[in-house]
Amino acid sequence: MTPADSKDISSRATMALIGGVVGFAMWMLIDVVPDVLTNPHVFVTVTAAVAGFSGVLLGIVGPAPLRRAVPGALGLAIPAALALGWASLRHETLQGFGDDGLALLAWAVILFVGTPFMAVRLIHPDLWRNYGELFDFSWSVVVRYSAAWLFAGVFWGILLLSNALFEIVAITIIEDLLDIDPVPHVLTGAVLGLALTVVYEMREYLSPFMVLRLMRILVPVMVVVVGVFALALPFRDMNNLFGGLSPSATLLVVAIGSITLVSVAVDRSDDRAVALRFMRLATEALAILLVVLAGLTVYAIWLRVDQHGWTPERLAAAIAAGIVSTYAVVYALAVARRGGWMQHVRDANVWVAMGVIGVAFLWLTPVLNPERIATNSQVARYLDGRVSADDAAVWEMAHDWGRAGQVGLARLAALEGEEHADIRKAIDLAGQTDRRHVFQRRSGDKAREIKVADLLANLTVVGSAAEMTADALSILPDFRLDDWGQVCARASDPGCVVVIGDFGGAEGAEGILFLPRRGVHYDAIQLRFEEDRLIAGAFLRNQSRDGVAEITADDVARIKAGDFEIAPSSRKSLWLDDLEISPDN
C-alpha cells in the first residue's frame, strides 16, 4: 500500500467518522433535545448552531484541513445561529417561529453564501475576496454535495433491498440494526461524509466544468425568451399586466436565473469565459435585458405594496428585487463600459454577495423586523381608511406575525366607537380559530350573522346564569347553526330551552340545551362555556335510571317555567322530580 493510498483511507475514515457524529447530532436534535430544551428560543439557537456547523464543516473539510475547518465552521455557524435565535424572540412559541420560513431562509442564505468566503479564507487567507477562488469553490461544493447525496440515496436503496432479500430467509439483522434509534441518522451521516471525501479525491474527474459548459448553452435560449417578452411589453396594457396573480415571483426567478447564466458565461477569468463571438454577444444582451426584468419586478412589487400594504413576504420580495436590480444596473454599466466588462461583472459579484450576507443578517435583527414593519403598515392602512375591517390583515397579525402582530391587534382592539365594531369583531373571530379559511368564511359570511341572530331569538334561556349572547353562539360550527336554527324556528311551544347554571364541574357556567326532536320528545345536549364561547357536547342520559333521557314537551315546559332545581348527586345535576340530567355525562 502506497503512502497516498494510506492517506486516502485515513481521510475517508475521518470523514465517515465526522459524518457519523453529525448524523448522531441530528438524531439528538430531533429526538432528544426537544425534551431537554423547553425554551423555544434556546432550542432554535442550539439547533441552528449544530445544523449550521455540520453543513458548513462537511462542505469545507477536504479543501481545508480539519484543524482549520472546525474553527472556520464555528466562526460562520455560531453568529448565524445567534442571529436566528434573536429573530425567534419575535414569536412566543416554537410553532409560530417554525412557520416563519423567511427567517429560516435568511439563516440559510448566510450559510450558503458565506461558506465559500470562509473556505477560501481558510485555504488562501490573502485571497478570500478573489473571485476565481470563490467561483471554483462555490461550484465545486455544489457538485460535491449533489454527488454525495446521490450516493447516500443509492446506499439506502441497496440497504433496503438487502434487508428485503434477508427477510426471505428470516434474517433480520439489518432490520434490527435500523430499529435502533440513532443508527439511520449515523449511517446517513457516515455515508455522506465518506462520499464527500471520495468526490473531493476525484475532483480532477468530477469537476463543475461539465455542468458549467452545459449551462452556457442556455444563455442564447434565455436571451430569446427574455427578448421576446420585452418586445411584447409595448403591446400590453401596463395597467392590466399585473392585474391578476402577482407575477413578481416569476420575474424574480427568471432574473436570478439570468444572473446565474451571465456569471457562468464570464466564468472565473477571461481565458475560461465564453470565447465565441456569438456567445459573448448573447451574454452581453442577457446582461442588458436584466434591466428590463429588474425594472418590471420592482414595478410589480410596488403595485402590490401600494394596493395592499407591506407584509413580510412583500418586504422579502422587495429586498430580493433590490438585489436583482443592483446586479442588473452593474451588469448593464459594465457592458456599456466595454473594456474588460467581464472583470467588472466578476468584481461586482463579490461585493453584491457580501451585501447579501449583510442583508440576511439584518433580516434576523430588530433593524429589519419584517413582522413589525408589516404590522405598522397594516394598522396604518386601517386607521387611514385605506382598508376596511373585512380586508385588514387581522388573521395574519393574530397567527403569523408574532409579538409584533399581537401589539398591532391590541392597538386595533382598543379603538372605541361603533365605527370600529367590525374590526373588533374580526379580531375576536381571528382568536377563535387558527385556520385561515375558517376565519375568512366566518368574517365574510353575513348570512352566518343572521343565522346566529335567528337562533338566539328562538332560544329561551333559564337558570341561575341565564344569559346567552350572539358572541357565545358565533363559535358554533355551521352544521349546528343550520340544524338548531331550523329546529328551533319551526318548534311549537315550549320551543328550544337552555338551562345555564353552576353545575360544579368545569370552570365557569355549564348548561343543557333541550332540543325538540321526535314527536313530543326532546333531546338533552351538553353545553359548556369556555371564555364566554359556547361549546356543544354529547347527548345526555338520565343519571338516575342509567339510560337515555326520555324528555317530553311537558317536561321542557316545566323547565321553561322554572319548575326544576340544580342539586347534587355525586355532583350537581338538573332534577325534574326523579329525572336527573347532568351536563357531565
Secondary structure, 3 states (H helix, E strand, C coil): CCHHHHHHHHHHHHHHHHHHHHHHHHHHHHHHHHHHCCCHHHHHHHHHHHHHHHHHHHHHECCECHHHHHHHHHHHHHHHHHHHHHHHCCCCCHHHHHCCHHHHHHHHHHHHHHHHHHHHHHHCHHHCCCHHHHHHHHHHHHHHHHHHHHHHHHHHHHHHHHHHHHHHCCCCHHHHHHCCCCHHHHHHHHHHHHHHHHHHHCCCCCCCHHHHHHHHCHHHHHHHHHHHHHHHHHHCCHHHHCCCCCCHHHHHHHHHHHHHHHHHHHCCCHHHCCCCHHHHHHHHHHHHHHHHHHHHHHHHHHHHHHHHCCCHHHHHHHHHHHHHHHHHHHHHHHHHHCCCHHHHHHHHHHHHHHHHHHHHHHHCCHHHCHHHHHHHHHHHHHHCCCCCCCCCCHHHHHHCCHHHHHHHHHHHHCCCCHHHHHHHHHHHHHCCCCCHHHHHHHHHCHHHHHHHHHHHHCEEEECCCCCCCHHHHCCCCHHHHHHHHHHHHHCCCCCEEEEEECCCCCCCCEEEEEEECCCCEEEEEEEEEECCEEEEEEECEECCCCEECCEEHHHHHHHHCCCCEEEECCCEEEEECCEEECCCC
